Amino acid sequence: MPEDGVRSLSARLARQGHAAITAVQFLTRLPLPGGMNQHPADRTLLVDAVAYFPLVGALIGLVTGWLVWAAATVWPIGLAVVLAVAVEAVLTGAFHEDAVADCCDAFGGGWTREQVLHILKDSRVGSFGVLGLGLALAVRVGGIAALAGEVLVAAVMASAALGRWAIVLLMWLVPPVPEREGLSKDVGQGVGAGALAGATLWLAVGLGWYGWLEPVRAAVCVAAVAVVTLGWGYFVRERLGGVTGDTLGCCCYLVECVTLLLACATIG
């Protein structure tokens, strides 16, 4: 390979490495070097990072699932799940939980598009947000606690990967709210078929273990996630004309809950 080709390949690989690190920095509180910390002004780096969202989600789910498994050797399963979810919230900065609360407040308390968008910008949490987040947490905790031991870690890992993949799918399907500034606008406008294809490849990695253990149920989960994401995308576009960061995060959490409900459902 010519020297210029080697340099070009090396530069592309280095950029992809920074993109992967950026995905970790964006979705967690881990203080990794490189990525956005090394290139804070490069917003296109976050666009490249989107493809790695399902991989980061799978790693978050792996940590959460393993913590549940480890804690359950000492405490009852319900308490073990609560402890693991609490650690996960610290790891992620309750990133998507905040989005759930904001969306519940906005869509529950806002009648017009302008009211919904105004409430989404408000950092305070109201009664709709408290109730919605509490119920969402209860569903997720209950779903994890109900999983059979041999599939617990794999199913939690799959649900987290599917949740982050749904973010990419939604950004590809629905444009950001046009007049609203923010990361959803900067990133969403650059997400194309290539980013979705890359995210889908990493989803296969995050879903592989669960798919091997329960292939039929895993396929049902993927189909359900696609339907839920399409439905949420249609609702958000009708109400707001596009997506915001909060609606993307809420979609992730909704997908995680749906996946866990299907994974622990008694069928047959």
C-alpha positions as CSV (number, residue, x, y, z in Angstrom):
1,M,0.0,0.0,0.0
2,P,1.4,3.5,-0.9
3,E,2.5,5.7,2.0
4,D,-0.3,8.1,1.4
5,G,-2.8,5.3,1.6
6,V,-1.3,4.1,4.9
7,R,-1.6,7.5,6.4
8,S,-5.1,7.9,5.2
9,L,-6.1,4.6,6.7
10,S,-4.4,5.4,9.9
11,A,-6.2,8.8,10.1
12,R,-9.6,7.1,9.5
13,L,-8.9,4.5,12.2
14,A,-7.8,7.1,14.6
15,R,-11.0,9.1,14.0
16,Q,-13.1,6.0,14.5
17,G,-11.3,5.4,17.8
18,H,-12.1,9.0,18.9
19,A,-15.7,8.5,17.7
20,A,-16.1,5.4,19.9
21,I,-14.6,7.2,22.9
22,T,-17.0,10.1,22.2
23,A,-19.9,7.7,22.3
24,V,-18.8,6.5,25.7
25,Q,-18.3,10.1,26.9
26,F,-21.7,11.2,25.7
27,L,-23.7,8.3,27.1
28,T,-21.8,7.8,30.4
29,R,-19.9,9.8,33.0
30,L,-16.7,7.9,32.4
31,P,-13.8,10.5,32.1
32,L,-12.0,8.9,29.1
33,P,-9.2,10.7,27.4
34,G,-9.5,11.6,23.7
35,G,-12.8,11.9,21.9
36,M,-14.8,15.1,22.7
37,N,-12.2,16.0,25.3
38,Q,-9.5,16.2,22.7
39,H,-11.6,17.7,20.0
40,P,-14.3,19.8,21.8
41,A,-15.1,22.0,18.8
42,D,-15.6,19.1,16.3
43,R,-19.4,18.5,16.3
44,T,-19.0,16.0,13.4
45,L,-17.2,13.7,15.7
46,L,-20.4,13.2,17.6
47,V,-22.2,12.4,14.3
48,D,-19.6,9.6,13.8
49,A,-20.1,8.5,17.4
50,V,-23.8,7.7,16.9
51,A,-22.9,4.4,15.1
52,Y,-21.3,3.2,18.4
53,F,-24.3,3.9,20.6
54,P,-25.6,0.3,20.6
55,L,-22.1,-1.0,21.5
56,V,-21.9,1.4,24.5
57,G,-25.5,0.5,25.4
58,A,-24.5,-3.2,25.4
59,L,-21.6,-2.5,27.7
60,I,-23.8,-0.6,30.1
61,G,-26.3,-3.4,30.1
62,L,-23.5,-5.9,30.6
63,V,-22.4,-4.0,33.7
64,T,-25.9,-3.7,35.0
65,G,-26.8,-7.3,34.4
66,W,-23.6,-8.6,36.0
67,L,-24.2,-6.3,39.0
68,V,-27.7,-7.8,39.4
69,W,-26.3,-11.3,39.2
70,A,-23.5,-10.6,41.7
71,A,-25.7,-8.7,44.2
72,A,-28.3,-11.5,44.0
73,T,-25.8,-13.9,45.6
74,V,-26.0,-11.7,48.7
75,W,-29.5,-10.1,48.7
76,P,-33.0,-10.9,47.4
77,I,-33.4,-10.3,43.7
78,G,-35.6,-7.3,44.0
79,L,-33.0,-5.4,46.2
80,A,-30.2,-6.6,43.9
81,V,-31.9,-5.1,40.9
82,V,-32.5,-1.8,42.7
83,L,-28.9,-1.6,43.7
84,A,-27.7,-2.4,40.2
85,V,-30.0,0.2,38.6
86,A,-28.8,2.8,41.1
87,V,-25.1,2.1,40.1
88,E,-26.1,2.4,36.5
89,A,-27.7,5.7,37.1
90,V,-24.5,7.0,38.6
91,L,-22.6,5.5,35.6
92,T,-24.8,7.2,33.0
93,G,-25.7,10.3,35.0
94,A,-29.4,9.3,34.8
95,F,-29.2,10.5,31.2
96,H,-32.3,8.8,29.9
97,E,-34.3,8.9,33.1
98,D,-34.1,12.7,33.0
99,A,-35.5,12.5,29.4
100,V,-38.4,10.3,30.6
101,A,-39.4,12.7,33.3
102,D,-39.2,15.7,30.9
103,C,-41.3,14.0,28.3
104,C,-43.9,13.0,30.8
105,D,-44.2,16.5,32.1
106,A,-44.2,18.0,28.6
107,F,-46.7,15.8,26.9
108,G,-48.8,15.3,30.0
109,G,-49.0,19.0,30.8
110,G,-48.7,20.7,27.5
111,W,-51.7,21.2,25.2
112,T,-50.1,23.0,22.3
113,R,-46.8,22.5,20.5
114,E,-45.4,25.7,22.0
115,Q,-46.3,24.6,25.5
116,V,-44.7,21.2,25.1
117,L,-41.5,22.6,23.8
118,H,-41.4,25.2,26.6
119,I,-41.9,22.5,29.3
120,L,-39.2,20.4,27.7
121,K,-36.7,23.3,28.2
122,D,-37.7,23.6,31.9
123,S,-35.3,21.8,34.2
124,R,-37.9,21.4,36.9
125,V,-39.8,18.1,37.3
126,G,-43.5,18.2,37.9
127,S,-46.1,15.6,39.0
128,F,-46.4,14.0,35.5
129,G,-42.6,13.6,35.4
130,V,-42.4,12.1,38.9
131,L,-45.2,9.7,38.2
132,G,-44.0,8.7,34.7
133,L,-40.4,8.2,35.8
134,G,-41.5,6.2,38.8
135,L,-43.7,3.9,36.8
136,A,-41.0,3.5,34.1
137,L,-38.4,2.6,36.7
138,A,-40.8,0.2,38.3
139,V,-41.4,-1.6,35.0
140,R,-37.7,-1.8,34.3
141,V,-36.8,-3.0,37.8
142,G,-39.7,-5.5,37.8
143,G,-38.8,-6.8,34.3
144,I,-35.2,-7.4,35.3
145,A,-36.2,-9.1,38.5
146,A,-38.6,-11.4,36.7
147,L,-35.9,-12.7,34.2
148,A,-34.7,-16.2,34.6
149,G,-31.2,-16.5,35.9
150,E,-29.6,-18.0,32.8
151,V,-30.7,-15.2,30.5
152,L,-30.7,-12.3,32.9
153,V,-27.4,-10.7,32.0
154,A,-27.9,-11.4,28.2
155,A,-31.4,-9.9,28.2
156,V,-30.4,-6.8,30.1
157,M,-27.5,-6.3,27.7
158,A,-29.8,-6.8,24.7
159,S,-32.4,-4.3,26.1
160,A,-29.7,-1.6,26.6
161,A,-28.2,-2.2,23.1
162,L,-31.7,-2.0,21.5
163,G,-32.5,1.2,23.4
164,R,-29.5,3.0,22.0
165,W,-30.1,1.5,18.5
166,A,-33.6,2.9,18.7
167,I,-32.1,6.4,19.2
168,V,-30.2,6.1,15.9
169,L,-33.2,4.7,14.1
170,L,-35.4,7.5,15.3
171,M,-32.8,10.2,14.3
172,W,-32.6,8.6,10.9
173,L,-36.4,8.5,10.5
174,V,-37.5,11.9,12.0
175,P,-35.7,15.2,11.5
176,P,-34.9,17.4,14.6
177,V,-37.3,20.2,15.5
178,P,-36.2,22.9,13.0
179,E,-36.1,26.0,15.0
180,R,-34.7,24.5,18.2
181,E,-31.0,24.6,18.9
182,G,-29.2,21.7,20.6
183,L,-27.3,18.5,20.1
184,S,-30.3,16.7,18.5
185,K,-30.3,19.3,15.7
186,D,-26.5,19.2,15.3
187,V,-26.3,15.4,15.3
188,G,-29.7,14.5,13.8
189,Q,-29.1,16.3,10.6
190,G,-25.9,14.3,10.0
191,V,-27.3,10.8,10.7
192,G,-27.7,8.9,7.4
193,A,-28.0,5.3,6.2
194,G,-24.3,4.7,6.9
195,A,-24.6,5.6,10.6
196,L,-27.7,3.4,10.9
197,A,-25.9,0.5,9.2
198,G,-23.0,0.9,11.5
199,A,-25.3,1.0,14.6
200,T,-27.1,-2.1,13.3
201,L,-23.8,-4.0,13.1
202,W,-22.9,-3.1,16.7
203,L,-26.5,-4.0,17.7
204,A,-25.9,-7.5,16.4
205,V,-22.9,-7.7,18.8
206,G,-25.0,-6.6,21.7
207,L,-27.9,-8.8,20.8
208,G,-25.9,-11.9,19.9
209,W,-25.7,-13.5,23.3
210,Y,-29.4,-13.2,24.0
211,G,-30.2,-14.2,20.4
212,W,-28.2,-17.4,20.9
213,L,-30.0,-18.2,24.1
214,E,-33.5,-17.3,22.9
215,P,-33.5,-16.7,19.2
216,V,-37.3,-16.5,18.7
217,R,-37.9,-14.2,21.6
218,A,-35.0,-12.0,20.5
219,A,-36.4,-11.7,17.0
220,V,-39.8,-10.7,18.5
221,C,-38.0,-8.1,20.6
222,V,-36.3,-6.6,17.5
223,A,-39.6,-6.4,15.6
224,A,-41.4,-4.9,18.6
225,V,-38.6,-2.3,19.0
226,A,-39.0,-1.3,15.4
227,V,-42.8,-0.9,15.8
228,V,-42.4,1.1,19.1
229,T,-39.8,3.4,17.6
230,L,-41.9,4.0,14.5
231,G,-45.0,4.7,16.7
232,W,-43.1,7.1,19.0
233,G,-41.5,8.8,16.0
234,Y,-44.9,9.4,14.4
235,F,-46.4,10.7,17.7
236,V,-43.4,13.1,18.2
237,R,-43.5,14.3,14.6
238,E,-47.2,15.0,14.8
239,R,-46.9,16.9,18.1
240,L,-43.6,18.7,17.6
241,G,-42.6,18.5,14.0
242,G,-39.4,16.7,14.9
243,V,-37.4,15.1,17.6
244,T,-35.5,16.7,20.5
245,G,-32.8,15.3,22.8
246,D,-35.4,14.4,25.4
247,T,-37.7,12.6,23.0
248,L,-34.7,10.5,21.8
249,G,-33.7,9.6,25.4
250,C,-37.3,8.8,26.3
251,C,-37.5,6.5,23.2
252,C,-34.4,4.6,24.5
253,Y,-36.0,4.0,27.9
254,L,-39.3,3.0,26.4
255,V,-37.6,0.5,24.2
256,E,-35.7,-1.0,27.1
257,C,-38.9,-1.4,29.1
258,V,-40.7,-3.1,26.1
259,T,-37.7,-5.4,25.5
260,L,-37.6,-6.5,29.2
261,L,-41.4,-7.0,29.2
262,L,-41.1,-9.3,26.2
263,A,-38.1,-11.1,27.6
264,C,-39.8,-12.0,30.9
265,A,-43.3,-12.6,29.5
266,T,-44.8,-16.0,30.1
267,I,-45.6,-17.5,26.7
268,G,-47.1,-20.9,26.2
